[in-house]
Amino acid sequence: MNFRSTRFLYQCTFIISLLAVFLSSCRKEEFNTSPDFRLAFSADTVSFDTIFQSIGSATQLLKVYNNSDEFVTIDRVSVIDSCDNYDPFRLNVDGIAGSSVRNVEIGPNDSAFVFVEVTIDPNQLCTALELGVIEFSINGNLQYVTLFAFGLDAIFYTPDVFPTNGLPPFTVIDPDATTITWTPEKPIVVYGYAVVDSAQTLIIEPGTQIYFHQGSGLWILEGGNIQCGDGNSEPVVFQGDRLEPFFDEEPGQWDRIWIFGGTEDNVFENTVIKNNFIGIQVEPSIFEGTFNAIYPNELVLRNVVIRNNSAAGIFSRNYRVRAENLLSSSAGQNCLALTGGGRYRFAHCTFANNWSASTRQTPAVFLTNVYQVDAQTIAEGPIENSIFRNCIFHGNGLNEFGFDFTNQNIDLTFDHTMIRMREDEFNELDQQYFGDGIFVGFDPGFVDFSGGDFRLREDAEARFKGSNQGALPTRDLIGTTYLNPPPLGCFEYLPE
């Protein structure tokens, strides 16, 4: 074969190939129109678990699959619900929103995304169990996916005061009442800050659930008072208002419980405070010119759990704090930060910083008699007749304890306490503050430190290391009787 014939053959082959590609690209897409065709779904029920009435839930995702080798067209995707007066469910199908979406095309062995959202209106509530279906009409057939949402009735507080001086929006809980009682009958949901005003007392009964929106909190003003829970019933729980399982232990969802000075003790018993920025912040009023004073009342914590705080579990300035059977864990900075003057009595308390969401350079427990008055002023305060007894300071850092005192007006003793710290650095601390039974560098023996289970193992180093002197609780955080000698921390060993 000569050169000219070969070139002609190559040219013909090339033209035929191009023609085949062109014809293939112009061929009409094949659609499956069989009445026997069925879509597949990632779930047969879209469930929203528990949501608050009138609050839009998190959006749930349903995937719709075409498992055939041909294109399909869904004639209609629509919501059918059990309510006559309003539509609680809303759809978004591959970017198209509406209660009914038509002509949804899905390629061979491909899928479509259906996003579902629900809002339960308390003023038009047709049932506490909002039921409905997503109806898919395709090739003359109907297929259904069930919708389910449980609407939880709640008491809502929303801001009606919007300060311009940098303070957060707030509402006074009940301006006309001297005593306010929150009961477990309905959850409490707070937007902005809920304020207990001067001369008011907020009583929170056992079992009450309090939920805070992002940036929200509870604020006890000068002269106000809070009495939360008791020692023998269901715990009071403070948490964020996102109820999806992902948020159950997610820090930083709300702001803080903020308490100013007053004339009575502010008491929390059998209480869980979790997933916020600061668990409890206590200080004299910043409004009355008394910020430098140490108030005679105390913050009292009995059988309290504070965890998952993106900044601090407890933060105080010029305040008195008394705690027994306190567990403070997983804080972005400190589980306990005591600043300025004060009087501190801590017995059988566990400070265990297993924070893992970011890098942390601060110790689990930090004390200083210095405090910030304003942007330009630093001041000092006395620490009066204070003692830590039968406590644990632990964390995933090398040094989980520190103090910084600038004068000698410090009356403070650490007695029978286990401290996570390098021994050489501990020896550089002023030893006058340490009494008997100081254990440095030991592992306490938690059941699962990283997982947040701070009960003691049978072989735990912290067992039998405590003192039985002084005013001590007789039972631990979960009601187990302390042995003699007792352990360090807030848990007695309990056999499985």
Buried (B, 14 or more C-beta within 10 A) or exposed (E): EEEEEEEEEEEEEEEEEEEEEEEEEEEEEEEBEEEEBEBEBBEEEBEBBEBBBBBEBBEBEBEBBBBBEBBBBBBBBBBBBEBEEEBBBBBBBBEEEEEEBBEBBBEBEBBBEBBBBBBBBEEEBBEEEBBBBBBBBBBEBEBEBEBBBBBBBBEBBBBEEEEEEEEBBBBBBBEEEEEBEBEBEBBBBBBBBBBBBBEBBBBBBBBBBBBBBEBBBBBBBBBBBBBBBBEEEBBBBBBBBBBBEEBEEBBBBBBBBBBBBBEBBBBBBBBBBBBBBBBBBBBBBBEBEBBBBBBEBBBBBBBBBBBBBBBBBBBBBBBBBBBBBBBBBBBBBBBBBBBBBBBBBBBBBBBBBBBEEEEBEBBBBBBBBBBEBEEEEEBBBBBBEBBBBBBBBBBBBEBBBBBEBEEEEBEBBBBBBBBBBEEEEBEEBEEEBBBEBBBBEBEBBBBEBEEBEBBBBEEBBBBEBBBEEEEBBEBBBEEEEBEEBBBBBBBBBEEE
